[in-house]
């Protein structure tokens, strides 16, 4: 049974929350910034204190390795991310990294070496909040990052390639982050649920069965700007009202295919002046579903509806697919291990689906993946009010500890 130092975990989560571009309203920590580099430095220190050898790979994934007695055996990987959305919460991603470090710390402090080496990974840019292309670090590790990804730019026009150079990386070496599947045995990720089901079921944690695939588009709707007081309504080519009609059509279509969800999460209206008809709207469309075929079918239906609306209004529409991640099923073997650990503690082995994306989606291309969800208050996430209780964090990390021991079953004392 694990004897975790949950106070240490909470202190670390709270400390990382202070490393933010915003002083008050939540946590803002984008990748390849001063804030992310400071966070990497302190997490590296915690990894080293837990007996791990630490390095950063070709895309700035932070990797701490706790050597096993068989250094040539495929590793068990525990991971998540420490970047955030704008004005997000303290626990999203961070909890999984801190839990992984705590598990290894327990082994180190008890002078236990597993047969299988353990790597704790803080993946770079899971959220995609800066470059609007998510899972950068985990996709690189899975060999899925491309040269085109390096040319995506943030709102200041800085490309991912430029940002990598700013922190001392050579973008040409990004492919070196790819891992040979023969070197990785399995991957575990502990994460807040980001939904209300565990709270409704009064459960501290549960086992994830699968992760919804996502399609993310950037779109541009082109109309004609004009004087707000002189252009008759019948003659207008208002890009914003056309976009509003598109958004309603997207919502109506999505409502026909539960549990599929669709979100227009960002809009930039130009010229953005109170007395000028909007001539251009730039935005994003995010579509997620656990059924891959249905997701693609519905996306096609939504884009066709948007094109029809634009034709009727005399607008031009341009949609660019920037992220396509397939739905992922968690390993039945790891699901069973997590269920057994839950039952051992008299916790109902509640099965959950993840509508949010996680690094496990990309790493599933390398090895078996398993996920543990932790109850979060009111299902709130990507928001300053995001919260998971210390007792739930402790319980979930105990479950993670049990599964880690099962995956690294032969142990011996440190020499």
N, C-alpha and C positions, 0 to 999 in steps of 0.2 A: 504494500500500500504506500502511495506517495505521501510524503510529509512536506508539503509545499510551503514556501514562504510567500503567501499571497500578498502580504504587506509590501514586500520588495517589488512584486509585479505591479501593484497599484502605484507605488512611488515612481516606477519607471515610466508607466503610462502617463502619469501626471507631468513628469519632467519633459517627456517628448512633446506634450501638448503646449509647452511654453516656447518651443522652437517653431515659430509661425511668422508668416509675413503680415498677419493681422494680429494686433495686440489684444483685442477683446473678443470680437464676435466669431468664436469658433477657431478651428485650426486651418490655416492655409499653408501647405507645404508642397509645392510643385517640384517635379524632378529637375535635376541639374541646376539648382539654385543654391544660394548661400545656406538657406534653411535646410535643404535636403542633405547638403554636405556636412553641416553641423550634426544633423541627426545620425547620419552614417557614422560619423566619428565616435559619437557616444555609444551607439549600438555596437560598434566594433570593440570598444573598450569593455562592454559588458560580456561580449562573446569571449574575449581573451581572459577575463576574470573567471569564466566558466571552463577554462582549460582548452579552449578551441584555438586552432591556428586559423587566421583570418586572411582572406584576400578579396579583391574586387576583380570581376571578370571584364571582358571587353565591352560590356554595355553598362557597367557600374552596379551590377548585382553584387550585394555584400554577402559573402559566404564564409561561415564559420564551420570548421571541421573538427569534430571530436573523434579522435582516432580509435578504431576498434582493434581487437587483438588480431583480426585478419584484415590487413590494410588493402588487400586485393579483392575482397568481397564487394559486390555492388552495395552502394550506400543506401541508407534510409534518409530521406530528405524531409525536413519539416520547414514550412515556409509560409510567408504572406508578404505584405508590403508595408512601407512606412510613409509613402506619399499620400496626399489627401486631395479631396476636391476643394474648391473655394469655400471657405468658412464652414468646414465640415466638423466631424466629431473626433473624439479622442481615441476611440476604440477600433474603428474600421481599419483592418489590416494590422495595425500596431499590436493589438491583442495577440494575434497569431504568432508574430515574431517574438514578443516577450514570453509567451507560453513556451515556445520552442527553446528559448534560452534557459528558462526556468527548469524544464525537463532535463536538459544537459547539465545544468548547475547541480541538480539533485544527484545525478550520477557522479559528477566530479567530486562533490563534497563527501559522498559516501565511498569514494575511491573504488568505483565500479567502472569497468571497461566492458562495453558490449562486444560481442563477436563482430558485429557489423558496424562499420563507422557510421556516424550520424553527421549530417550537414544541416545547419540551420541557415536559411536563406532569407534575406530581406530583398525582395525583388524590386527592381527599378521600374517606376512609372506604371503601376497597375491601373490606376484610375483613368489615365488619358486626359486629365483635366487641362494640361498645358498644350499638348500637341493634337488633342482630339483623336488619338489613335492609341488604344489601351493595350495593356499586357506587354509592354515593350520588353521588359527584362525576361519574363517567362517565355514569350514567343522567341526571343533570341536563343534562350537555352534549349528550346525545342527545335531550333533550326528553321523557324517560320518567319523571322524578320527579314525584310528585303531592302534592297538599295532604295526603292521608292519610299519606304517608310522613313529613311534617313532624311528625305527632302521635305517631309511635312513640317509646317511652320506654325509657331505660336502667334498670338495676336500682335506681337511686336515685329513679326516677320523673321524671327530667329528660327532657323531650321534645327531639327533634332541633331543633325550632323554638327552644326555650329555649337549647339549647347554642349555636346559631348567634348568638343575641343576646349570649351571654357573650363571644364573640370579636369583637363589633362588627359583625356582619352583620345586615341586615334580612331576616328570613325571607320577607317578601312579595316580595323581589326574586330568589328562587331561579330563576325562569324565565328571567332574563336570562343565565344560564349556557348556555342552549341555543345550539348552533352551527348555522348554515345549512350544509347539505351542500355548497353551491356554494363555500364558503370553505375546505373541507378536502379535499385531494387523496387522502391515504392516511395510515395509522397503523401504526406499528411498535412492538412491545413485546418487550423482551428480559427473560427471567424464568428463574429456576432451574426445573428440571423438576418438582420435588416428587414424583418417582417414581424407580424403579430402572433404567429401560430403558437410558438412555445409559451408565450404569455397567456394566450387563451386556454391552453392545455395545462397550465400551471406546472411546466416542466423547466428545469434549469438548462437542459441541453438536449440535443437530438442528433440523429445520424442523417447525413445527406445522401440521397439516392442518385441525384443527378443535377446538372447545371444547365439552365436554358442557354441555347445558342443566341447570338446577337447579330443583327445587321445594323450598321451605323452609316448613315448617309449625311453628307453635306449637301445643302441645296441652295440654289440662287433663283429667285423669282424676279424677272425683269419686267417692269411696266414703263410708265412715263410720268416723270415728275411734272408738276404744274402748280399754278397759283391756286391756293385753297379757296379763294373767293371768286375766281373768274371762270373756272372750267366747270361746265354743267355736269351733273352726276351721270347723265347718260353717255357722256363722251370721255369719261375718265378711264384710265388704265392704272388703277390703284393696286400696287403690288401688295400692300398690307391687307386690304380687304380680300384680295384673292387668296393670300396665305391663310387668312382666318377661315375662309370657306374650306380650304384644303385641310386645315387642322380638324375641323368638325367632321369632314368626311373620313379622315384617318381614325378618329375616335369611334365613329359609327361602325366602321369596318372591324376595328379591333374588338368591339363589344360582341360581335357575332362569333368570335373564335376564342372563348376563354379556354385555358388561362393565358393565352397570348396577350402581351401588352405592347403598347406603342406610345412613344413620347416625343413631342417636339420640345426639346429642352432649352434651345438657345435661339434667339432671334436678334438680328441686327438690322434696324430699319434705317434706310438712307433716303434722303439726306438728313433725316432726323430733326426737322425744323417744324415748329408748330403750325406755320401758315403755308406749308408746302405739301402737296400730295406725295405720299411715298412712291418713289420710283423703283427702288430695289429693296428686296428683303433677302438676307442671307441667314440660313438657319441649319439646324441639325434634326434628323429623324432617327430614332432608336427603336428597333423592333426586336422583341425577345420571345422565345417560345422553347419548350422542351421537345416539341415535335419538329424535326428539321424540315420535313417536306411541307408541312403546313406553314411554317415560318416563311419559306420561299414563295409559296403560293400566295399568301396574304400580302407579302411585300409587293409582289407583282400587281396585285389588285389595287393596292394603295397608290402605287406610282401611276397606274393607268387612270385612276380617279383624279389624281392631281393634274395630270396632263390634260384631261378633258376639261376640268375647271379652268385651267389657264387658256385653253383654246377658246372657250366660251367668253372669256373676259378680255381676250386680245393680249394676253401675257405670254411671256416665254419662260419655260421652266428648265432648269438644269439640275440633275441629281447625280452626285458622285459617290459611289460606294467606297468608304474609307476603312471599314472594319467588317470582316465576316468571320465569325467564330461559330463552329458547329456545336450543337448540343452534345453534352458529355455525360456518360453514365459512370458513376463511381464503381470501383472494383467490388464485386460481390464478396470477395475474400476479406477486404478491409471493412466493408459494411458489416459483415458478420463479427469481426473482431470488436468493432465499436459497439455493436448491439450487445455482445457478451459482457463488455466492460460496463455498459449501462445497467444491464440486468444484475450484475454482481453487486451494484450499489443500490439495488431496489428502485431503479429509475426506469420508467416505461421507455422502451426503445422506439421512440417516436420517429417515423420516417418522414423526411422533408425533401422538397424540391427547392432548388435555388433559382430564383428569377434574376438575381444579380450575377454578374460575371466575377470570376476569381482566377487567380493564377493557376489553380488546379486545371482549368480548362485547357491551357496550353501544355502544361506538364503531362497531361494525359496522353500526349503524343510521344512521350518518352518512357513512361512507366505506369503501373497501377496507381490510382489516386483515391484517397479517402478524405472525407471532410466531417468535422464536428461543428455543429452550430450551437451558439450560446444565446440564451434568452436576452433580448434587449428591450428596455422599457418602451411600451406602446409601439414597438416595431419601428421606432424612429431611427433613421440613419442618414448620413450625409447632411448632418444638421448639428449645431452646437449642443442640442439637448440629448444627443445620443448617449446612452448609459447602459452599462452592464454591472450588476452588483458584484462585490467581492466574493460573496458565497457562491454565486453561479460561476464566476471565473475560476474559483478554486475547484469546484466540482468538475467542470469541463476539462481543466488542465490535468486533473487526476485521471480522467478517462484517457486523455492523450498519453499520459505517462504509462498507463497500462498497455495501450496498444503499441507504444514504442518498445516496451519490454518484450511483447509477443513477437514483434518484427525482428528483434535482436536477441533471440531467446537464450543463446549461450553467453553467459557472462563470467567474468573473472575479476579478481581484485587487481588493482594497479600494482605493477612491480615497483 
